[in-house]
Amino acid sequence: MATPSERILDKIVFDADPMDDPVRPDRPIFEPIEAKAPPPPPKVTMSSSDVGMPAIVDVGAVPTRTPVGSLGPIITTSSPVGDRTPVPVWPPLPAYPSAMAKRNLEGDCVVRFNLTARGLPFDVIAECTPSGFESEARRSVSRAEFLPQIIDGQAQESRGLSYPLEFRLNEE
């Protein structure tokens, strides 16, 4: 078997001076900024007259015996939200019908509708005098949004709601 031949390497010498490298631009040397210590916080001395609130006074102890007959019924529910009736969030914004405005007619409407558990109207019916306002009244209530009725913390569908609308001309 042949022995591997040895190879002796010469010393590796760099001829270039790293400061004379043309690829590296000269960068300015920043001197450190002397940091000053922040000023000490102001000394705080307060008295009860500086605060502007009445002093705490001990007015007595908790009664040792509360008569049971004076307590009313304590109602506890599993829901953190109390009951609520439907409330308009985006109320109806009807546009005045141009045909009715040309004839200088004003009107009153009662819009009857039902409300989903998400607060959206459906089955919208309008009763207006004169009847030319009915389509606009239906359209405006259909686009309105309500906070739904809440019973025992749950949103409920509501039926038989009504919303009055008035159509009046601006007399300026």
C-alpha positions as CSV (number, residue, x, y, z in Angstrom):
1,M,0.0,0.0,0.0
2,A,1.3,3.4,-0.9
3,T,1.8,6.0,1.8
4,P,0.1,9.3,1.1
5,S,2.4,12.0,0.1
6,E,2.9,14.9,2.3
7,R,2.3,18.3,1.0
8,I,3.8,21.3,2.8
9,L,2.1,24.6,2.5
10,D,3.9,27.9,2.4
11,K,2.9,30.7,4.7
12,I,-0.1,32.7,3.7
13,V,0.7,36.4,3.7
14,F,-1.7,39.2,3.0
15,D,-0.1,42.1,1.1
16,A,-3.1,44.5,1.3
17,D,-3.6,46.9,4.1
18,P,-7.2,46.8,5.4
19,M,-7.3,50.6,5.8
20,D,-6.5,51.2,2.2
21,D,-9.4,49.0,0.9
22,P,-11.1,51.1,-1.8
23,V,-14.4,49.3,-1.4
24,R,-14.9,50.4,2.2
25,P,-15.6,54.2,2.4
26,D,-14.2,56.2,5.3
27,R,-16.8,56.5,8.0
28,P,-16.9,59.2,10.5
29,I,-16.0,58.3,14.0
30,F,-18.7,59.4,16.5
31,E,-17.7,60.5,19.9
32,P,-19.8,59.4,22.8
33,I,-22.3,61.9,24.2
34,E,-21.9,62.7,27.8
35,A,-25.2,61.7,29.5
36,K,-26.4,63.9,32.3
37,A,-28.2,62.5,35.3
38,P,-31.9,63.4,35.4
39,P,-32.9,65.9,38.1
40,P,-34.3,64.4,41.3
41,P,-38.1,64.2,41.6
42,P,-39.8,66.9,43.6
43,K,-40.4,66.3,47.2
44,V,-44.1,65.6,47.9
45,T,-45.7,66.6,51.1
46,M,-49.5,66.4,51.1
47,S,-52.0,67.1,53.8
48,S,-55.7,66.4,53.8
49,S,-56.4,70.0,52.8
50,D,-54.2,69.7,49.7
51,V,-56.3,66.9,48.2
52,G,-59.6,68.6,48.2
53,M,-61.6,65.6,49.4
54,P,-63.2,65.1,52.8
55,A,-61.3,63.2,55.3
56,I,-62.4,59.6,56.0
57,V,-64.4,59.3,59.1
58,D,-65.5,56.2,60.9
59,V,-69.3,56.5,61.2
60,G,-70.0,53.2,62.9
61,A,-70.1,49.5,62.6
62,V,-72.2,47.1,60.6
63,P,-75.5,46.3,62.3
64,T,-75.2,43.2,64.3
65,R,-78.7,42.0,63.5
66,T,-80.8,42.9,60.4
67,P,-84.5,42.2,60.7
68,V,-85.4,39.5,58.0
69,G,-88.8,41.0,57.4
70,S,-87.4,44.2,56.1
71,L,-85.5,42.5,53.2
72,G,-87.3,42.3,49.9
73,P,-87.0,39.4,47.5
74,I,-83.5,39.1,46.1
75,I,-83.7,38.4,42.4
76,T,-80.7,36.6,41.0
77,T,-80.4,35.5,37.3
78,S,-77.8,33.7,35.5
79,S,-77.5,36.5,33.0
80,P,-75.2,39.5,33.5
81,V,-77.4,41.5,31.0
82,G,-80.8,42.7,32.1
83,D,-83.9,42.6,30.0
84,R,-84.2,45.2,27.2
85,T,-86.9,46.2,24.7
86,P,-85.9,46.8,21.1
87,V,-84.0,50.1,20.6
88,P,-83.1,51.7,17.2
89,V,-79.4,51.9,16.5
90,W,-79.7,53.2,13.0
91,P,-83.2,54.7,12.9
92,P,-85.1,54.9,9.7
93,L,-84.1,57.8,7.5
94,P,-86.8,58.3,4.9
95,A,-86.3,60.5,1.8
96,Y,-89.2,62.7,0.9
97,P,-90.9,61.3,-2.2
98,S,-90.5,63.8,-5.1
99,A,-94.0,63.2,-6.4
100,M,-95.5,64.1,-3.0
101,A,-93.2,67.1,-2.7
102,K,-94.3,68.5,-6.1
103,R,-97.9,68.3,-4.9
104,N,-97.0,70.0,-1.5
105,L,-98.4,67.0,0.4
106,E,-97.3,66.1,3.9
107,G,-98.1,62.8,5.6
108,D,-98.0,60.6,8.7
109,C,-97.2,56.9,8.7
110,V,-97.3,54.0,11.1
111,V,-94.9,51.3,10.0
112,R,-95.6,47.8,11.5
113,F,-92.8,45.2,11.5
114,N,-91.2,42.2,13.2
115,L,-87.6,42.1,14.3
116,T,-85.1,39.2,14.1
117,A,-82.9,38.3,17.1
118,R,-80.1,40.2,15.3
119,G,-82.1,43.4,15.2
120,L,-83.1,43.4,11.5
121,P,-86.7,44.3,10.5
122,F,-88.8,41.9,8.4
123,D,-92.5,41.7,7.3
124,V,-92.6,45.5,7.1
125,I,-96.1,47.0,6.4
126,A,-96.7,50.8,6.2
127,E,-100.0,52.6,6.7
128,C,-99.8,56.2,5.6
129,T,-102.1,59.1,4.9
130,P,-101.8,59.8,2.0
131,S,-100.8,56.4,0.7
132,G,-98.0,57.9,-1.6
133,F,-95.6,57.8,1.4
134,E,-96.0,54.0,2.0
135,S,-93.2,52.7,-0.2
136,E,-90.6,55.1,1.2
137,A,-91.7,54.4,4.7
138,R,-91.3,50.6,4.1
139,R,-87.9,51.1,2.5
140,S,-86.5,53.3,5.3
141,V,-87.7,50.9,8.1
142,S,-86.4,47.9,6.2
143,R,-82.9,49.4,6.1
144,A,-82.9,50.4,9.8
145,E,-81.1,48.5,12.5
146,F,-82.2,47.9,16.0
147,L,-80.8,46.4,19.2
148,P,-83.0,43.3,19.7
149,Q,-85.2,42.5,22.6
150,I,-83.3,40.7,25.4
151,I,-85.0,38.4,27.8
152,D,-82.9,36.5,30.5
153,G,-79.7,37.5,28.7
154,Q,-80.8,36.1,25.3
155,A,-81.7,38.1,22.2
156,Q,-85.2,37.3,21.1
157,E,-87.3,37.8,18.0
158,S,-89.8,40.5,18.4
159,R,-93.2,40.7,16.8
160,G,-95.8,43.4,16.4
161,L,-93.6,46.5,16.6
162,S,-94.5,49.8,15.2
163,Y,-92.5,52.9,14.2
164,P,-94.2,56.3,13.5
165,L,-92.9,58.4,10.7
166,E,-93.8,62.0,9.8
167,F,-93.2,63.5,6.4
168,R,-93.1,67.3,6.6
169,L,-92.0,69.9,4.1
170,N,-89.5,72.5,5.3
171,E,-91.1,75.9,5.1
172,E,-88.3,78.4,5.1
